[in-house]
Amino acid sequence: MASTLLLLLLLAHGYQAQQVCVSGKKVTLSLDYTTNATGHPKINARLEQPMESAGWQLDVEMGTSACGPGGVQRKTLTLTLNGSPSEGLAAPSPGRAQAPRNYVTLPGLGHYRAPSVALDWLAARDLCRTERAQLAVPASQREVEVVLAHFSLNASGATHLEYVWHGTNDFAQEGKWVTDDDVLLENTGFSKFHPGQPSGGNAENCLVLVKSSKLLADAPCSWRLPYICKAAL
């Protein structure tokens, strides 16, 4: 955060900085300031290892050289943040999405959260969206088993505790089950239905996971059920 504020201050005064990322445990912002005989300034800045983190110590050093050839005077301002990444917030690994707040990471599967209050399908979908996640659509039988085993899914206010919302519906076309981002159910990696399902026709346009069989079924979207939000790894 400190390094970001320093750059903003420099830019606000008309200075231009070039940000350079290198490995290491020290954050250094170097500002090279020169003036010539006519009084025109020249500013160059370099930021090494930019990292927003808590617990860093800021050191400031300023130096001024005597006028050199051509009447040029050089002033150097160096700001150094010392510390270790372990003292603050670790940067996310390259290529990996950071887990949303209060989500549990299941290795190789995703980041998950099971809210404690049951909702209807649309409300559950919308809440997951606000957390930059989606109403969970398992991509394999293994994911179904791992996720159902990890969460108790006894949300308060549920009309049916034996089911969990699945992030697919057939709003657009009866019998054509799609995810919230328009992926066909059969292309998600898991599309096994409980015996006799789906069975509801136009009255049941949302899918659920049956806890006991770990298979899919259709249900009225107005039911208030436990649900799981999922964010990709």
C-alpha positions, 0 to 999 in steps of 0.5 A: 500500500505504501509503495502505491501511495508514493507512486500516486504522489509522484504522478500527482506532481507531474513526475513519471515513474517506470515500475520494474519487478524483481525478486527479493525481500526488499521494496525500493523506490528510487527517484533521480532528480536533476536540474540544469543551468536553466532550472528545468528538472528531469525526474526518473523513478524506479520501483523494485519488488512492488508488493502491497503488504503490511508490516514493512519499514520505510527508510528515506534517504536524500542526497545532493551532489555539487554542480557538475559540468554544465551547471547540472546539480543532481539530487537523489531521493531513495525510499526503501521498504524493508521486511519479509513477505511473511510479515504481511500479505503473501502475493497470490501464486502466478496463475492462481485465483485468490480464494474469496473471503471465508471460502474453503479451498479443496485442493484440485477442485476449487474454493467453496462456501456453504452459507448457513441460511437456506435460499431459493435457487435465484437468491442463492445464485445471486448471492454467489455472484456477489462473492465473485463465485457461482452456484456450484456445478460439480465437474466430477463424481469425485467432486460431488463426494468430496464437497458433500462430505466436507460441508454439513449443509444443515442451513437454517430455514430449509424446506428440504434438508435432503437436497442441495441446490445445483447451479443449473436450470432449464428456464430457456427450454424445458429439459435443456439443462444449462449452467449460469454461464450457458454450459450444457449439463452434459458438458460439465463433467457430471450429469448423473440423475437419481432414478426416475429423475428429472420428473417435474416438467414445467413445475420443476426448473432447477436442479438439486443434488440428492444427498443420499444418492449423490445424484441429480434431480429436478425441483421447484426453484422456489424451495429454500435449500442449502447451497454451495458457492464455488470459485475456481482455483 
